[in-house]
Amino acid sequence: MAPLKVLICGGGCAGPALAFWLAQTGHQVTIVERFPALRSGGAQIDLRGAGIEAVKRMGLLEAIQGKLVDERGTAIVDSNGNVKATIMANKSGQGAQTLTSEYEIMRGDLVRILNEATKDNVHYMFGKTVESFYQDEKQVIARFSDGSSGTYDILVGADGQGSHIRRAMLSLDSPDPYYRLGTHVAYYFIPRIKSDTNMKTVYNCTGGRMIMRRSHSPTETQVLLFLKDDSPEISSLSKASVEQQKAFWAQRFRDARWQTDRFLAGMEATDNWYCQEVVQVRTNTWHQGRVVLLGDAAHCPSPWSGMGTSSALVGAYVLAGEINRHPDDLAQAFVAYDKVLRPYVNECQEVHTSLIKLAMPKSWWGVAILRFVFRASCFLRLPELMSRFSTERDGGWQLPDFAELRRSQ
């Protein structure tokens, strides 16, 4: 088998995971990343179900376990910080993970682990991206933002939910790939204080608002602000300046109580800031010719699913397996990739908007009822029992076994 020249656009989690497998099997892999250096920031993420099996097969589970965040579970609190319910992580090794996974890790740590595993046999190009591309039956010509170009056998769009590769690949009359869930999120880091424990703390308040605090290090705490609002004008908020974004979130959360004053003061000072509309990416096709999509660019499941990182790692494994199974017929490889992975993605994207609405009530009564339900459920140990005797969000989908990849290990 002649080695393929593969260009991957995006140096987050999905792209380097694919590069890991392709480089292991002898292909020439280049990753182009628009940021000037490795993107080692980002919020806390987790691994679940088949995603855990994927990193086991990569031989990276021990490295990941060495960087896990010590988060014991989730606490639901009221406006005075009184704990109303607790849901502990399921570390029994049986059943599904709870709201806190057994494998919680900072995104930056996972990115560094993947980079360490690939840097010796994958070529990284930082500070530029793919501006455009042209393809025919034999090759893909990528033109980069610095004016240079290159010729490849495969172009992979692993450039996130706002994928430039996806926009260029799909026709102008293609359906909108974004399935909107009517919610928005902002997250950032602030200094940790003594009362910040290793329990993820969730606070609901009126107006469809939710605040989450989780502490990943001795010095830093993460704050996540969630807002239920499906008005069209707010969808463009992510394109506004950081100052305008912060002003919007401060105005909407100023009267939220609990530790909001502290969180908003920290928001003003933080440099580690990000906000976005919570969406899923749903497209009828993940490939066209020699161009193929991966991870959030193909099938972002949204933060509500808890399956974004796992689905990216699983997708990378499946795509690499099919490319190595059909190296001389890429069209067949990409069709098989879609056929094998699509049922898993459909399970991961099974998010009910009605449940999201119930979880973020508008009224005081709605918030009170939600806390009562959580408290009663935890008193009856329902979350623990449901976790122990249920499967992950992937419906128990099993990661396929590719002999072509197994031989590379």
NORVEN-V712929 format. One record per residue. N is the residue number from 1. RES is the residue in one letter. PSI is psi in degrees with one decimal (999 if undefined). OMEGA is omega in whole degrees, -180 to 180 (* if undefined). Layout:
# NORVEN-V712929
n:N res:RES psi:PSI omega:OMEGA
n:N res:RES psi:PSI omega:OMEGA
This chain:
# NORVEN-V712929
n:1 res:M psi:122.0 omega:177
n:2 res:A psi:136.6 omega:180
n:3 res:P psi:142.8 omega:178
n:4 res:L psi:146.4 omega:173
n:5 res:K psi:118.0 omega:-174
n:6 res:V psi:129.4 omega:174
n:7 res:L psi:124.4 omega:178
n:8 res:I psi:122.8 omega:179
n:9 res:C psi:107.2 omega:-179
n:10 res:G psi:120.9 omega:-177
n:11 res:G psi:31.0 omega:180
n:12 res:G psi:-115.0 omega:179
n:13 res:C psi:-46.5 omega:-174
n:14 res:A psi:-47.6 omega:-177
n:15 res:G psi:-53.6 omega:178
n:16 res:P psi:-30.6 omega:177
n:17 res:A psi:-42.5 omega:176
n:18 res:L psi:-43.4 omega:180
n:19 res:A psi:-37.6 omega:179
n:20 res:F psi:-51.7 omega:-176
n:21 res:W psi:-42.5 omega:-177
n:22 res:L psi:-40.6 omega:178
n:23 res:A psi:-38.1 omega:178
n:24 res:Q psi:-30.2 omega:-178
n:25 res:T psi:18.1 omega:168
n:26 res:G psi:6.0 omega:-179
n:27 res:H psi:157.0 omega:180
n:28 res:Q psi:111.0 omega:-171
n:29 res:V psi:133.7 omega:174
n:30 res:T psi:133.7 omega:174
n:31 res:I psi:126.5 omega:176
n:32 res:V psi:128.6 omega:-176
n:33 res:E psi:127.0 omega:-174
n:34 res:R psi:-23.1 omega:178
n:35 res:F psi:151.6 omega:-175
n:36 res:P psi:-12.3 omega:180
n:37 res:A psi:176.6 omega:180
n:38 res:L psi:130.5 omega:-180
n:39 res:R psi:88.3 omega:-173
n:40 res:S psi:16.6 omega:177
n:41 res:G psi:-164.0 omega:178
n:42 res:G psi:166.6 omega:-175
n:43 res:A psi:-176.2 omega:-179
n:44 res:Q psi:135.6 omega:179
n:45 res:I psi:175.6 omega:-180
n:46 res:D psi:167.9 omega:176
n:47 res:L psi:140.0 omega:-179
n:48 res:R psi:153.5 omega:171
n:49 res:G psi:-125.5 omega:-177
n:50 res:A psi:-21.8 omega:177
n:51 res:G psi:-35.8 omega:177
n:52 res:I psi:-41.5 omega:178
n:53 res:E psi:-36.3 omega:180
n:54 res:A psi:-44.9 omega:-179
n:55 res:V psi:-27.2 omega:174
n:56 res:K psi:-44.5 omega:-179
n:57 res:R psi:-24.6 omega:175
n:58 res:M psi:-13.9 omega:-177
n:59 res:G psi:22.5 omega:-175
n:60 res:L psi:4.0 omega:-176
n:61 res:L psi:-40.9 omega:-179
n:62 res:E psi:-41.0 omega:178
n:63 res:A psi:-39.7 omega:179
n:64 res:I psi:-42.4 omega:179
n:65 res:Q psi:-28.0 omega:178
n:66 res:G psi:-10.7 omega:-178
n:67 res:K psi:13.4 omega:-177
n:68 res:L psi:145.2 omega:175
n:69 res:V psi:135.4 omega:180
n:70 res:D psi:83.1 omega:177
n:71 res:E psi:116.8 omega:-171
n:72 res:R psi:-24.7 omega:-178
n:73 res:G psi:-160.8 omega:-176
n:74 res:T psi:133.4 omega:176
n:75 res:A psi:132.9 omega:176
n:76 res:I psi:125.1 omega:-176
n:77 res:V psi:162.2 omega:175
n:78 res:D psi:-171.4 omega:-174
n:79 res:S psi:-17.5 omega:177
n:80 res:N psi:3.7 omega:-179
n:81 res:G psi:7.1 omega:178
n:82 res:N psi:131.4 omega:-179
n:83 res:V psi:123.8 omega:-180
n:84 res:K psi:-24.4 omega:-180
n:85 res:A psi:151.2 omega:176
n:86 res:T psi:138.4 omega:177
n:87 res:I psi:109.0 omega:-175
n:88 res:M psi:155.9 omega:176
n:89 res:A psi:145.8 omega:177
n:90 res:N psi:103.6 omega:-180
n:91 res:K psi:26.7 omega:-179
n:92 res:S psi:-16.8 omega:-175
n:93 res:G psi:2.8 omega:180
n:94 res:Q psi:145.7 omega:176
n:95 res:G psi:-159.2 omega:-175
n:96 res:A psi:159.7 omega:173
n:97 res:Q psi:156.9 omega:176
n:98 res:T psi:-157.0 omega:178
n:99 res:L psi:-26.4 omega:172
n:100 res:T psi:125.6 omega:-180
n:101 res:S psi:159.6 omega:172
n:102 res:E psi:-19.3 omega:-177
n:103 res:Y psi:75.3 omega:175
n:104 res:E psi:131.5 omega:-177
n:105 res:I psi:150.1 omega:175
n:106 res:M psi:140.1 omega:-178
n:107 res:R psi:-42.9 omega:-179
n:108 res:G psi:-37.7 omega:178
n:109 res:D psi:-40.3 omega:178
n:110 res:L psi:-40.7 omega:177
n:111 res:V psi:-42.9 omega:179
n:112 res:R psi:-38.2 omega:178
n:113 res:I psi:-44.6 omega:179
n:114 res:L psi:-38.1 omega:178
n:115 res:N psi:-42.8 omega:179
n:116 res:E psi:-35.1 omega:-178
n:117 res:A psi:-12.6 omega:-175
n:118 res:T psi:-14.3 omega:-169
n:119 res:K psi:-25.3 omega:-177
n:120 res:D psi:-22.1 omega:-179
n:121 res:N psi:15.7 omega:174
n:122 res:V psi:135.4 omega:180
n:123 res:H psi:120.6 omega:178
n:124 res:Y psi:134.0 omega:173
n:125 res:M psi:113.1 omega:-178
n:126 res:F psi:157.7 omega:174
n:127 res:G psi:14.8 omega:175
n:128 res:K psi:167.6 omega:-179
n:129 res:T psi:177.4 omega:179
n:130 res:V psi:115.6 omega:179
n:131 res:E psi:-39.6 omega:-180
n:132 res:S psi:168.4 omega:177
n:133 res:F psi:155.7 omega:176
n:134 res:Y psi:138.9 omega:180
n:135 res:Q psi:152.3 omega:171
n:136 res:D psi:-162.9 omega:-175
n:137 res:E psi:-17.8 omega:-173
n:138 res:K psi:-20.4 omega:-172
n:139 res:Q psi:167.6 omega:171
n:140 res:V psi:128.9 omega:176
n:141 res:I psi:117.1 omega:-180
n:142 res:A psi:131.5 omega:176
n:143 res:R psi:126.6 omega:-173
n:144 res:F psi:164.5 omega:-176
n:145 res:S psi:-16.9 omega:178
n:146 res:D psi:6.9 omega:178
n:147 res:G psi:-11.1 omega:178
n:148 res:S psi:174.1 omega:179
n:149 res:S psi:166.7 omega:179
n:150 res:G psi:157.5 omega:-178
n:151 res:T psi:132.2 omega:-174
n:152 res:Y psi:162.9 omega:174
n:153 res:D psi:-32.3 omega:-177
n:154 res:I psi:139.3 omega:170
n:155 res:L psi:124.9 omega:-179
n:156 res:V psi:123.6 omega:174
n:157 res:G psi:101.5 omega:177
n:158 res:A psi:41.9 omega:-170
n:159 res:D psi:35.5 omega:168
n:160 res:G psi:179.7 omega:-174
n:161 res:Q psi:-23.6 omega:177
n:162 res:G psi:25.3 omega:-171
n:163 res:S psi:121.0 omega:173
n:164 res:H psi:-36.6 omega:179
n:165 res:I psi:-41.8 omega:179
n:166 res:R psi:-44.2 omega:180
n:167 res:R psi:-39.1 omega:-180
n:168 res:A psi:-29.5 omega:-177
n:169 res:M psi:-41.8 omega:-177
n:170 res:L psi:148.8 omega:179
n:171 res:S psi:160.8 omega:-176
n:172 res:L psi:-27.3 omega:-179
n:173 res:D psi:11.3 omega:177
n:174 res:S psi:148.7 omega:178
n:175 res:P psi:153.2 omega:176
n:176 res:D psi:122.2 omega:-177
n:177 res:P psi:-10.1 omega:-175
n:178 res:Y psi:123.3 omega:173
n:179 res:Y psi:107.6 omega:-172
n:180 res:R psi:137.4 omega:-176
n:181 res:L psi:6.7 omega:174
n:182 res:G psi:19.9 omega:-180
n:183 res:T psi:159.5 omega:179
n:184 res:H psi:154.7 omega:-178
n:185 res:V psi:143.4 omega:170
n:186 res:A psi:138.1 omega:176
n:187 res:Y psi:150.2 omega:-177
n:188 res:Y psi:171.3 omega:-179
n:189 res:F psi:143.9 omega:174
n:190 res:I psi:166.7 omega:178
n:191 res:P psi:142.1 omega:177
n:192 res:R psi:144.0 omega:176
n:193 res:I psi:172.2 omega:-172
n:194 res:K psi:-35.0 omega:-177
n:195 res:S psi:-7.7 omega:178
n:196 res:D psi:110.1 omega:-177
n:197 res:T psi:-179.3 omega:177
n:198 res:N psi:22.8 omega:168
n:199 res:M psi:129.5 omega:171
n:200 res:K psi:129.2 omega:-175
n:201 res:T psi:128.8 omega:-177
n:202 res:V psi:131.8 omega:-179
n:203 res:Y psi:121.6 omega:176
n:204 res:N psi:141.5 omega:175
n:205 res:C psi:171.0 omega:-175
n:206 res:T psi:164.8 omega:178
n:207 res:G psi:19.3 omega:180
n:208 res:G psi:39.3 omega:-177
n:209 res:R psi:147.6 omega:177
n:210 res:M psi:139.6 omega:177
n:211 res:I psi:136.8 omega:178
n:212 res:M psi:133.6 omega:176
n:213 res:R psi:131.9 omega:176
n:214 res:R psi:139.8 omega:-174
n:215 res:S psi:122.5 omega:-173
n:216 res:H psi:-7.3 omega:-178
n:217 res:S psi:169.2 omega:179
n:218 res:P psi:-17.0 omega:-174
n:219 res:T psi:-16.3 omega:-173
n:220 res:E psi:148.2 omega:175
n:221 res:T psi:141.1 omega:176
n:222 res:Q psi:139.3 omega:173
n:223 res:V psi:130.7 omega:176
n:224 res:L psi:124.3 omega:177
n:225 res:L psi:126.5 omega:178
n:226 res:F psi:139.0 omega:-179
n:227 res:L psi:127.4 omega:176
n:228 res:K psi:110.9 omega:-178
n:229 res:D psi:115.0 omega:-178
n:230 res:D psi:19.8 omega:179
n:231 res:S psi:139.7 omega:-176
n:232 res:P psi:-34.6 omega:-175
n:233 res:E psi:-28.4 omega:-178
n:234 res:I psi:-17.3 omega:-179
n:235 res:S psi:-22.5 omega:-179
n:236 res:S psi:4.0 omega:-176
n:237 res:L psi:-37.0 omega:-177
n:238 res:S psi:-17.5 omega:179
n:239 res:K psi:-8.5 omega:179
n:240 res:A psi:169.6 omega:178
n:241 res:S psi:159.6 omega:179
n:242 res:V psi:-39.4 omega:179
n:243 res:E psi:-42.4 omega:179
n:244 res:Q psi:-37.9 omega:178
n:245 res:Q psi:-48.2 omega:-179
n:246 res:K psi:-38.8 omega:179
n:247 res:A psi:-39.5 omega:179
n:248 res:F psi:-50.3 omega:-177
n:249 res:W psi:-36.4 omega:178
n:250 res:A psi:-40.5 omega:-179
n:251 res:Q psi:-38.0 omega:-177
n:252 res:R psi:-22.0 omega:-175
n:253 res:F psi:1.9 omega:-171
n:254 res:R psi:-33.7 omega:-177
n:255 res:D psi:21.3 omega:-172
n:256 res:A psi:-16.2 omega:179
n:257 res:R psi:-157.6 omega:-170
n:258 res:W psi:-123.9 omega:-179
n:259 res:Q psi:26.8 omega:-174
n:260 res:T psi:-38.9 omega:180
n:261 res:D psi:-44.9 omega:178
n:262 res:R psi:-43.9 omega:-177
n:263 res:F psi:-39.7 omega:-179
n:264 res:L psi:-35.5 omega:175
n:265 res:A psi:-40.4 omega:177
n:266 res:G psi:-32.9 omega:178
n:267 res:M psi:-39.3 omega:180
n:268 res:E psi:-36.5 omega:-173
n:269 res:A psi:-18.6 omega:-172
n:270 res:T psi:146.1 omega:171
n:271 res:D psi:-14.9 omega:-179
n:272 res:N psi:85.4 omega:-171
n:273 res:W psi:140.8 omega:176
n:274 res:Y psi:139.3 omega:172
n:275 res:C psi:151.9 omega:-178
n:276 res:Q psi:160.8 omega:169
n:277 res:E psi:139.3 omega:179
n:278 res:V psi:113.4 omega:-177
n:279 res:V psi:165.0 omega:165
n:280 res:Q psi:151.7 omega:174
n:281 res:V psi:119.8 omega:-180
n:282 res:R psi:116.1 omega:177
n:283 res:T psi:153.7 omega:-180
n:284 res:N psi:-20.5 omega:180
n:285 res:T psi:145.7 omega:178
n:286 res:W psi:9.0 omega:-176
n:287 res:H psi:155.6 omega:174
n:288 res:Q psi:115.0 omega:-178
n:289 res:G psi:-120.8 omega:-179
n:290 res:R psi:11.7 omega:-180
n:291 res:V psi:133.5 omega:-177
n:292 res:V psi:146.3 omega:-178
n:293 res:L psi:151.9 omega:-176
n:294 res:L psi:145.6 omega:174
n:295 res:G psi:-142.5 omega:-177
n:296 res:D psi:-28.7 omega:178
n:297 res:A psi:-30.5 omega:-180
n:298 res:A psi:-41.6 omega:-168
n:299 res:H psi:48.5 omega:178
n:300 res:C psi:121.6 omega:-178
n:301 res:P psi:-7.5 omega:180
n:302 res:S psi:153.9 omega:179
n:303 res:P psi:-25.3 omega:-179
n:304 res:W psi:-25.6 omega:-178
n:305 res:S psi:-29.8 omega:-174
n:306 res:G psi:14.4 omega:-173
n:307 res:M psi:10.0 omega:-175
n:308 res:G psi:-51.9 omega:-178
n:309 res:T psi:-42.9 omega:180
n:310 res:S psi:-44.7 omega:-179
n:311 res:S psi:-31.6 omega:177
n:312 res:A psi:-44.9 omega:-179
n:313 res:L psi:-39.1 omega:177
n:314 res:V psi:-44.6 omega:179
n:315 res:G psi:-39.3 omega:179
n:316 res:A psi:-41.8 omega:179
n:317 res:Y psi:-45.7 omega:-178
n:318 res:V psi:-44.2 omega:-180
n:319 res:L psi:-44.1 omega:178
n:320 res:A psi:-40.8 omega:179
n:321 res:G psi:-42.7 omega:-179
n:322 res:E psi:-35.2 omega:176
n:323 res:I psi:-41.5 omega:180
n:324 res:N psi:-24.2 omega:177
n:325 res:R psi:-29.5 omega:-179
n:326 res:H psi:58.1 omega:-175
n:327 res:P psi:-24.5 omega:-179
n:328 res:D psi:2.8 omega:179
n:329 res:D psi:79.3 omega:-175
n:330 res:L psi:-31.5 omega:178
n:331 res:A psi:-43.7 omega:178
n:332 res:Q psi:-37.2 omega:179
n:333 res:A psi:-43.5 omega:-177
n:334 res:F psi:-34.1 omega:175
n:335 res:V psi:-43.3 omega:179
n:336 res:A psi:-39.8 omega:176
n:337 res:Y psi:-47.4 omega:178
n:338 res:D psi:-46.3 omega:-176
n:339 res:K psi:-41.5 omega:-178
n:340 res:V psi:-42.7 omega:-171
n:341 res:L psi:-27.9 omega:-172
n:342 res:R psi:-43.4 omega:179
n:343 res:P psi:-37.6 omega:177
n:344 res:Y psi:-46.3 omega:180
n:345 res:V psi:-41.2 omega:179
n:346 res:N psi:-39.1 omega:177
n:347 res:E psi:-44.2 omega:-179
n:348 res:C psi:-32.6 omega:-177
n:349 res:Q psi:8.1 omega:-180
n:350 res:E psi:79.1 omega:179
n:351 res:V psi:125.7 omega:-178
n:352 res:H psi:116.0 omega:-179
n:353 res:T psi:-28.4 omega:179
n:354 res:S psi:-36.3 omega:178
n:355 res:L psi:-35.4 omega:177
n:356 res:I psi:-41.5 omega:179
n:357 res:K psi:-40.3 omega:179
n:358 res:L psi:-31.5 omega:-178
n:359 res:A psi:-12.4 omega:-180
n:360 res:M psi:73.2 omega:-174
n:361 res:P psi:153.4 omega:176
n:362 res:K psi:-37.2 omega:-171
n:363 res:S psi:163.9 omega:176
n:364 res:W psi:-40.4 omega:179
n:365 res:W psi:-39.4 omega:178
n:366 res:G psi:-41.9 omega:178
n:367 res:V psi:-43.5 omega:-179
n:368 res:A psi:-42.5 omega:180
n:369 res:I psi:-40.6 omega:179
n:370 res:L psi:-45.0 omega:180
n:371 res:R psi:-37.1 omega:178
n:372 res:F psi:-43.1 omega:-180
n:373 res:V psi:-45.0 omega:178
n:374 res:F psi:-44.5 omega:-176
n:375 res:R psi:-44.5 omega:-180
n:376 res:A psi:-40.9 omega:-179
n:377 res:S psi:-42.6 omega:-180
n:378 res:C psi:-34.5 omega:177
n:379 res:F psi:-37.7 omega:179
n:380 res:L psi:1.1 omega:179
n:381 res:R psi:28.3 omega:-179
n:382 res:L psi:-44.2 omega:178
n:383 res:P psi:-40.8 omega:180
n:384 res:E psi:-44.6 omega:-179
n:385 res:L psi:-41.1 omega:179
n:386 res:M psi:-39.4 omega:179
n:387 res:S psi:-44.4 omega:-175
n:388 res:R psi:-34.9 omega:-173
n:389 res:F psi:21.8 omega:177
n:390 res:S psi:174.6 omega:178
n:391 res:T psi:170.7 omega:180
n:392 res:E psi:174.6 omega:-179
n:393 res:R psi:-12.8 omega:179
n:394 res:D psi:7.9 omega:175
n:395 res:G psi:19.2 omega:-179
n:396 res:G psi:12.1 omega:179
n:397 res:W psi:135.7 omega:-177
n:398 res:Q psi:133.7 omega:177
n:399 res:L psi:125.9 omega:-179
n:400 res:P psi:161.2 omega:-180
n:401 res:D psi:116.3 omega:178
n:402 res:F psi:111.3 omega:178
n:403 res:A psi:-32.3 omega:-180
n:404 res:E psi:-33.9 omega:178
n:405 res:L psi:-34.3 omega:180
n:406 res:R psi:-34.7 omega:-180
n:407 res:R psi:-21.2 omega:-178
n:408 res:S psi:-14.4 omega:-175
n:409 res:Q psi:999 omega:*
